[in-house]
Structure formats: C-alpha cells, structure tokens
Amino acid sequence: MDEVVEKKFNFNTVAAICFIVLAIILLIFIPSQIDKPLIQLSFGQFNLPPQLFPQIIAGCMLALGSWFFYKSFSLKQSNDLRGLDKEAITNVIVTLVMMAIYVPLMVNLGFVLGSAILIVAMSTYFGNRNYIAAVLIGIFLPMLVFVTFRRLLLVELPPFPIDIYPLTNWSLI
C-alpha cells in the first residue's frame, strides 16, 4: 500500500505565502513606482517599457511562490530555529543592529566610508584580528563597487562627503 502523505501547514507554507503576497504587492506597485526614462531606447520595432523586467521578476516570484506553496505541504522538516543557542541569536541581533547603523552612516558619510566602517566592524566582531587586512579590504571593496556603479552602470550612490563641496577632477564621480 502507498503511504498517505499527511499535508501539514508548516514554516515552508508560511514562507511561500509571504513570497506570494510580496510578489502580488510588487506587481501592483511596480507601474506607479518606476518613472519613465529620460531617453527611451527602442530595439527596432520593440519599445520595451521600463516596468517590463521588474514585472517579469515579480511574475516569476509569484509562480515560484505558488509552486513552493504547493510543495510545502509534502515537506517534512522540523523547526530548527527553536534549537539555536544564545550566541547564534546574539550574532543575528548584532548583525541587524550594525546594518541599521550602516544606513545613516552611508547617507551621511558616503557609500565608501560607511561601507568601510561596516566591513571593519563586522569582520572584527566575527573574529578577524588582522586589522590591516580588514582596513585595506574595507576601503578597496567599497571603492571598487562605487566606481563600478557610478562609471559603468551609471547608478547614483551616496558620494564621499568631500565630493559634495565642491566637485573636483580628482573625485571618483
């Protein structure tokens, strides 16, 4: 005889419902939240609206969330979150606090300096004792991301505070 699979509402079902709700919210709000571009690129006969790709992603998220919801009833998985020790919970809370502090740092000190402070602080908290490497990586990686986003992708990031008054030729913009 075939074993009857008992369908249960579990953590995966809740996660799937969250994905479905988020996808629906995104599909509703994407058209009103994306501005028309200043320059409209057309590819031959095709004139792709700027909302198209975010809507495709949200649609895929809805489809995958629905599939996940269906599959979640047949998954047998225990909730291991209850078994976490105090150190793991403390690490998550400290990380969340650091990320919350990062936002005003990035806005007020600029992307590079705020990110460098975050990288050095988090790596030190999680056990790094090579401070020179932490500082070098903390400065190099955010500068690489900043230059890549500003120069190649033309995405605005909070500038260095010194770039605000006045903009000079040596700045990274």
N, C-alpha and C positions, 0 to 999 in steps of 0.2 A: 504494500500500500504506500501511496505517496504521503509524505509528511505534510501536514497542513501548516502553512506559514501563518503565524499569528501576526496580524497587522497592528502595529503599535504606533502611537504618537510619541515621537522621541525628539532629541536635540536636533537631529538632522532635518526633521519635519519643520521645526521652528526656523532653522536657518534657511530652508527652502522658501518658506513663507516670507521671510524677510527679503530674500532676493527677488521674489515675485513682486512684492509691494514696492521695493526700491525701483525695479525696472518700470513698473507702471507709472510711478511718480516721475521718473526721468522722461518717459515717453510723453507724458502730459506737459511737462515744463520745458523740454528742450526747444520747441519752436519759439517760445517767448523769451528765452534766456540767451540765445545766440544772435548777435547783431549781424546785419548784412555787411559783408566786407566792403572796404573802400574800392577795391579793384576786383571785379568778377572775372575769373578765369573760365574760359569755355574751351572744351576739347572737341573741336569740330562741331557736330550737331548737338553735343551734350553740354548742357549748362547745369552743373551739379550744385545744388543748394548747400550752404554751409551746415545745415542741420542733418544732412544725409548720413554721414559717418557716425555721429553720436547716436542717431536713431537706430542705425544698424547694430551698434554695440548694445544699446538698451534692448532691442528686439532679441538679440542673441542671449542676453542676460535673462530675459523673460522666458525664452524657450528652454534654456538650460535649467533655470529655476523650477520650471514646471516639470521637467524630466527628473530633476533632483527630488522634487516633492513626491512624484510617483514612486521613485526608487527608495525613498527614505523609509517607507513602511516595511520594506523587506530587509532592511539593515539591522543587524544585531550588534549593538555597540553600547558599552557602558559609559557612564558619565565620569570621566577621569578627573574632571575639574575639582570634584569634592576631595580627591586624594592629594591635592597639591600641598606642599609644605609651606611654612611661613616665608622661607627665603624666596621661593618662586613668586609668591604673591607680592612680596616686597619689591622684587625686581620689576614686576609689571607695573606696580604703582609708581616706583621711581622713574621708570621709562615714560609713563604717561605724564608725570609732573614735568620732566625735562622737555618733553615735546610741547607741553603747554607754555613753558617758559620760552621755548625756541621761537614761537610766533612773534611776540613783541620784540625779541632780540633781532630777528630777521628784519622786521619792519623798521626798527629804529637804528640799528647798526649796519644794515645792509645784509644781503644774502651771504656774501663770502665770510664776513666776520662773525655773523650769527651762527652760520653753519660750522665754522672752525671751532667756536666755543662749544657748540653742542657735541661735535665729534670728540674733542679732547675730554670734555666732562664725562660723556658716556663711556668712552674707552677706559678712562681712569676708574670709573665706578665699577666696571665689569672686569677689572683686574690687570689692565695694562700698566706696566711700570716703566716702560721705555718712553719717557716724556718727550724726548727729542723727536722720535719717530711719530708720536701722536701729533705733535705740533706741525711737523712737516706734512703729514698726510692730511691733517685738519685744514691746512692752508691750501695745499695743492689740489685736492679733490674739489672743494667748492669753487676754486678759481677755474678749474677745467670745466666744470658744469656751467658756471657763469658765462664763460667765453663761448662755450658751445651753444648755449641757449640764446645768448644775445647776438652773436655773429652769424651762426649757421642757421638756427631755427627762427631767429628774429622774434624771440619771446622776451617780454619785459620781466625782469626780476628786480627786486629792491637793490639799488646801486649802493656802492660804498658811500658812506656819509661824505667823504671828501669829494666825490664826484658830483655832489649836488651843487656846491658852491665853489667856484664856477666849473663848468665842464672844461676839461683841458685835453690837450692832444695825447698826453701820456695815460689817460684813464682807459679803463677796459671797455668802454662803450663803443 
